[in-house]
Amino acid sequence: MGEYLALAEAGVEMRKKFWAPELVFLEGGLTPERFRGRMGAMLDCLVIQEKPEKELELYWIGPGTAVVSETAAQYLGSFQSALHFVSAR
């Protein structure tokens, strides 16, 4: 839960400084590399990409606010999955 709280607090601080971070994605041409760079500069973020033959690629990007270790990434991923499961009911 500590990792999740660190992520939530970082998100609040980011919104205080930059009320609409989504606008960053409208600046200039957006290539996959630029998207990853812009997203990675904001907050830790779980990226889920579907690949050919229904394989999934999961990885974390970001400045390391909450995802400071593989264990923290697993905790956050489990928590996110649980939230998704509960909201889908």
C-alpha positions in Angstrom: 0.0 0.0 0.0 3.0 2.3 0.6 4.0 2.1 -3.0 0.5 3.0 -4.1 0.3 6.0 -1.7 3.7 7.3 -3.0 2.3 7.1 -6.5 -0.9 8.8 -5.6 0.9 11.6 -3.7 3.3 12.1 -6.6 0.2 12.4 -8.9 -1.3 15.1 -6.7 1.9 17.0 -6.7 2.2 16.8 -10.4 -1.3 18.1 -10.9 -0.6 21.0 -8.6 2.4 22.1 -10.8 0.9 21.1 -14.1 -2.9 21.1 -14.2 -3.2 19.3 -17.5 -0.3 17.0 -18.2 -2.3 15.4 -21.0 -1.5 18.5 -23.1 2.1 17.3 -23.3 1.0 14.6 -25.7 -0.4 17.2 -28.1 2.9 18.9 -28.6 4.8 18.0 -31.8 4.6 14.7 -33.5 4.1 11.7 -31.2 6.2 8.7 -32.0 6.3 5.6 -29.7 9.7 6.8 -28.4 8.4 10.3 -27.6 5.3 8.9 -25.9 7.4 6.6 -23.7 9.8 9.5 -22.9 7.0 12.0 -22.1 5.1 9.4 -20.1 8.2 8.2 -18.3 9.0 11.8 -17.2 5.7 12.1 -15.4 4.9 9.2 -13.1 5.5 5.6 -12.8 3.2 3.9 -15.2 2.3 0.3 -16.0 2.3 -0.2 -19.8 0.3 -3.1 -21.2 0.6 -3.8 -24.9 -1.1 -6.5 -26.8 1.3 -8.2 -29.2 0.6 -10.5 -32.1 -1.0 -13.8 -31.2 -2.6 -12.3 -28.2 0.6 -12.1 -26.2 0.9 -9.3 -23.7 3.9 -7.2 -22.9 3.9 -5.6 -19.5 6.5 -3.1 -18.2 6.9 -0.1 -15.9 8.2 3.2 -17.0 8.7 6.4 -15.0 11.0 8.3 -12.8 11.0 5.7 -10.0 8.6 7.4 -7.6 7.0 4.2 -6.4 8.4 1.5 -8.6 11.8 1.3 -7.0 12.2 -2.4 -7.2 10.8 -5.5 -8.9 8.9 -6.3 -5.7 7.3 -2.9 -5.7 6.2 -3.3 -9.3 4.7 -6.7 -8.5 2.8 -5.2 -5.6 1.4 -2.3 -7.7 0.6 -4.6 -10.6 -1.3 -6.9 -8.2 -3.2 -4.0 -6.7 -4.0 -2.6 -10.1 -5.3 -6.0 -11.3 -7.5 -6.3 -8.2 -9.0 -2.8 -8.8 -9.7 -3.7 -12.4 -11.4 -6.9 -11.4 -13.6 -5.2 -8.8 -14.6 -2.4 -11.2 -15.5 -4.9 -14.0 -18.2 -6.5 -11.8 
